Amino acid sequence: MPVKNSFSEIHQEITGWRRHLHEIPELMYDLPETTAFVQERLRAIGVDEITPGIGRSGIVAVIKGRQDTQGRVIGLRADMDALPIHEATGLDYASRTDGKMHACGHDGHTAILLGAAQYLTETRNFDGTAVLIFQPAEEGGAGGKAMCDDGLMDRWGIQEVYGLHNTPGLPVGQFAIRPGPLLASADEFEITVTGKGGHAAAPHEAVDTTLVAAQIVVSLQSVVARSVDPIHRVVVTVGTFETDSVASNVIAHQVRMKGTVRTLDGQNRALARRRIREVAEGTAAAFGARAEMTWEDGYPPTVNHETQTGYALDAARAVAGAANVIDDVDPIMPAEDFSFMLEERPGAYIFLGNGDTMMCHHPQYQFDDDAIPAGCSWFAELVERRMPLG
C-alpha cells in the first residue's frame, strides 16, 4: 500500500497549516499561538477529546476507533516548539518574530500529526484508541518528561508510543530506523578551576589557572580516546571557557568551562561522568590548583524497543515500499526528549526523509512539504496495523 490517497488529497491544506505554524514560532513552554491553533484544528477535525495544559502547555487529543474490543491504546507524538534563531531563508512565510524560527521542523511534525488526526477521525478504521500527543519544549526544556510527570501514560492508558523526526540528507518519502539506541543522551558539566591569581610578569608567584584549565580541556579528550571502548560512541565537548580576568597582564585566579557529553548507553554515561571528574581534579592537582565539577543530567539516550521497531518498520514499508526504508541506520549523537516517553512505554522513533536542505538548527534550514503525505500515512498506518478491525 503506497502513501494513502487521502493525504494526497488534503496535502495542500496540511501544507497551509504547516506554513502558518512556521510564521508564528514560539519557544519552550511559551506557546500560546501555537497551542491555540492546534486546538482550533483539532476541534474542527472533530476528535473525541482535547485536553490542554499537560506538562504545562502540552495538548492531548483522543480519537476512538470504530470498535474497542481489545482495549488497545496507541500514542502518537509531535513536538511544537521552535528555536531562538534568526531565520535567513527568505521564504514568503518566514518567521514573523525576529530571533525565533522553526529551524528543526517541529512545525512539520505538528502539521503531520494534525493531518493524521483528520484521517483517523474521518475513517476510524481501527479497533481501539489513538492518543495524539502535542508536546512543548523539546528544544532543551524536557517537555516530554514534563508530560510524563503529569501522568500522560497512565491517565490515558497509553500502551505503546511512536514518534518521527524529519532528516535532512535522507530523500523525501524515505524512512530510516534501527532497534536499540538511535540518538544519544545529552548531559552538561561545569568545571571551575581555582589557582592563585597574580601578575603576568611573575608567573612563578602564581598558579596560572588559564594554563591549568587549557590542559584540562586537552586532557578531557583522553576520556574518549583511552577510557571508552573504541567500538562505542561517546562525545565530550567543551563549549565555553571563561577566565575571571579581562587584562592581558593578569594571571586569572579562577577559570570556568562548560561542556556537554553524549553517549548511547547508561554504562558509558556513568563512565564519562566519573572520568571527567577524575581527569579535571587530577590535572589541576598536578599543577597545584583545584578543580570542582558539577554535572547536570539531560536527556537520556533514545532507545527503540525491538518489537515496536518492527511494527514501525512494517508501517514504513507499507507506506514507502521496502526499497525506501533503512532498517539499520547508524545512531547519531544529537539528543531527543522522546527518550523519556520510551522509558515509560515501549515504542519507536523513526526518521523521515526531508531531502536536500540545510541541517536542522541552521538559519537556512527548510522543511520540505513534500514529506507530509508520507509522515501522515506512517502515523495512520501504525494505528490501523496495531489496532486492526476484526
ABEGO torsion letter per residue (X at the ends): XBBBAAAAAAAAAAAAAAAAAAABBBBEABAAAAAAAAAAAAAAAGBABBBBGBGGABBBBBBBBABBAAGBBBBBBBBABBBBBBBAAGBAABBABBGBBBAAGAAAAAAAAAAAAAAAAAAGBBBEBBBBBBBBGABGAGAAAAAAAAGAAAAAGBABBBBBBBBBGBBBGBBBBBBEBABBBBBBBBBBBBBBBBBAABAAABBBAAAAAAAAAAAAAAAAAAABBAABBBBBBBABBBBABABAABBBABBBBBBBBBBABAAAAAAAAAAAAAAAAAAAAAAGBBBBBBBBBBBBBBBBBAAAAAAAAAAAAAAAEAAABBAABBBBABBBAAAAAAAABBEBBBBBBAEBBBBBGBAABBBBAAAAAAAAAAAAAAAAAABBBX
